[in-house]
Amino acid sequence: MLRDVARSTAFDALRAVDERDAYANLVLPGLLRDRGLGERDAALATELVYGTLRGLGTYDVVLGECLDRPLDRLDAPIRDVLRLGAHQALNTRIPAHAAVAATVDLARAKVGPGPAKLVNAVLRRVSATDLDGWVERLAPTDPVDRLALRHAHPSWIVRAFQDALGGDEAELAACLAADNERPGVTLVARPGRCSVEELVTAGARPTRWSPFGAVLADGNPGRIAAIREQRAGVQDEGSQLVTLALAAAPVVPGRVEPDGSPVREPAPGDPDTSAGTARDAQWLDLCAGPGGKAALLAGLAADRGASLVAVEQHKHRARLVERALAGAGGDHRVIVADGRDPLPDTGPFDRVLLDAPCSGLGALRRRPEARWRRRPADIAALRPLQVELLEAALTAARPGGVVAYVTCSPHLAETATVVGDVLGGRNDVERMDARRYLPDMPDLGEGPDVQLWPHRHGTDAMYLALLRRR
């Protein structure tokens, strides 16, 4: 019977990811809890799962060199054992002989004595050379393909990041390396319900940029009372910042009142209506599930006397939004609807958040398996939806209102070009300089839109465009 509970748990998590298309960040916590792993074993299992999934493409290339048959002809469980072993031998501090021995024991227990002999032979070949040596031996001559192998990203994603960054190879390498660093758990203190000080007292540290954020270096966030009670949540700092930027961007009086009468344009010295007046009354989150940004918006809106409408197309995700908003205070409601359709008995809105469905390429450090699942065709398939939703968001905003177009992706086909295509067909929208509403952050580029990066800002690669209706 296998006594190595950490490696056994890691193997079972990888099998769930492979067999059920599960996400490790959803599967692994339950396995750790159900099996009662201690802190040390839980940390090892977590590193093995995330590290193996991050490096999977590179490890497969190396394993392919050490096999006498194509890797995909092996049974899936054997492949996962080999990948676990390759990660330990090539990319951890575990001595190579110990990594091989422990993985052979795992293979014997999980897939049988016959495959264990194969695992032993292959991993001995793998461990005879370090990772840098394998990259030097196997990497193509093309610089992008070489970076893709070294940093374990598909080449098409590396090229997309290169396009978004502007072509600097050194920065591209830094970006890919940051994608492979496991981030801490970022928390958000929901306004009016929790303070950052409470989260710090519970063991977190304040984030650099968001006044509502705190980072938990390790451990289960569920141990914190504010998280269990929904007064705080888990939310990347970049996600917080784009939401705060929408709240900070000034809403100006529109050209007409709802009854059709003209409205005077603001003059110098007039109060900024973004501080919360009768004009700044209704906010909209158009794609609200699972509810993290909606919960932050709800607290900010309540503080200004504004109401929030949160729209989510899928009922199960709408329930998550309702849970996140429970106890938020103020006036808010959740509507189950397609954001592209007109919303009955609502609007027009002063502020609209469109966190558009996207590829998620900006959060690969948190979901490492996603880099191997996504395909270029996914980007093309999502683009028409993004365009339609942005058109709907602009239509929902009143004259003078502000729309935030947000994606968790730096791919240009999901970011600036979507905004450009939509604005090219309209003359009633101005593109605001979003950098002004993240005033303390460096390296925000030439604008007017903002692209955050893990290697520059320590956040997910969130994109933000701020648009105002004329």
HELIX and SHEET records of a PDB file:
HELIX    1   1 VAL A    5  ARG A   20  1                                  16    
HELIX    2   2 ALA A   24  ARG A   35  1                                  12    
HELIX    3   3 GLU A   39  ARG A   54  1                                  16    
HELIX    4   4 LEU A   56  CYS A   66  1                                  11    
HELIX    5   5 LEU A   71  ARG A   73  5                                   3    
HELIX    6   6 ALA A   76  ASN A   91  1                                  16    
HELIX    7   7 ALA A   96  LYS A  110  1                                  15    
HELIX    8   8 PRO A  113  SER A  127  1                                  15    
HELIX    9   9 LEU A  131  LEU A  138  1                                   8    
HELIX   10  10 PRO A  143  HIS A  151  1                                   9    
HELIX   11  11 SER A  155  LEU A  165  1                                  11    
HELIX   12  12 GLU A  169  ASP A  179  1                                  11    
HELIX   13  13 VAL A  196  THR A  201  1                                   6    
HELIX   14  14 PRO A  221  ARG A  223  5                                   3    
HELIX   15  15 ALA A  225  ARG A  228  1                                   4    
HELIX   16  16 GLU A  237  ALA A  248  1                                  12    
HELIX   17  17 THR A  273  ALA A  275  5                                   3    
HELIX   18  18 GLY A  292  ASP A  303  1                                  12    
HELIX   19  19 LYS A  315  LEU A  325  1                                  11    
HELIX   20  20 LEU A  361  ALA A  363  5                                   3    
HELIX   21  21 ALA A  370  ARG A  373  1                                   4    
HELIX   22  22 PRO A  376  ALA A  396  1                                  21    
HELIX   23  23 LEU A  412  GLU A  414  5                                   3    
HELIX   24  24 ALA A  416  GLY A  424  1                                   9    
HELIX   25  25 ALA A  434  TYR A  437  5                                   4    
HELIX   26  26 PRO A  454  HIS A  457  1                                   4    
SHEET    1   A 4 ARG A 205  PRO A 206  0                                        
SHEET    2   A 4 GLY A 213  LEU A 216 -1                                        
SHEET    3   A 4 VAL A 185  ALA A 189 -1                                        
SHEET    4   A 4 ALA A 232  VAL A 234 -1                                        
SHEET    1   B 7 ASP A 331  VAL A 336  0                                        
SHEET    2   B 7 SER A 307  GLU A 312  1                                        
SHEET    3   B 7 GLN A 282  ASP A 285  1                                        
SHEET    4   B 7 PHE A 349  ASP A 355  1                                        
SHEET    5   B 7 ALA A 397  THR A 407  1                                        
SHEET    6   B 7 TYR A 463  ARG A 469 -1                                        
SHEET    7   B 7 VAL A 429  ARG A 431 -1                                        
SHEET    1   C 7 ASP A 331  VAL A 336  0                                        
SHEET    2   C 7 SER A 307  GLU A 312  1                                        
SHEET    3   C 7 GLN A 282  ASP A 285  1                                        
SHEET    4   C 7 PHE A 349  ASP A 355  1                                        
SHEET    5   C 7 ALA A 397  THR A 407  1                                        
SHEET    6   C 7 TYR A 463  ARG A 469 -1                                        
SHEET    7   C 7 VAL A 450  GLN A 451 -1                                        
END                                                                             
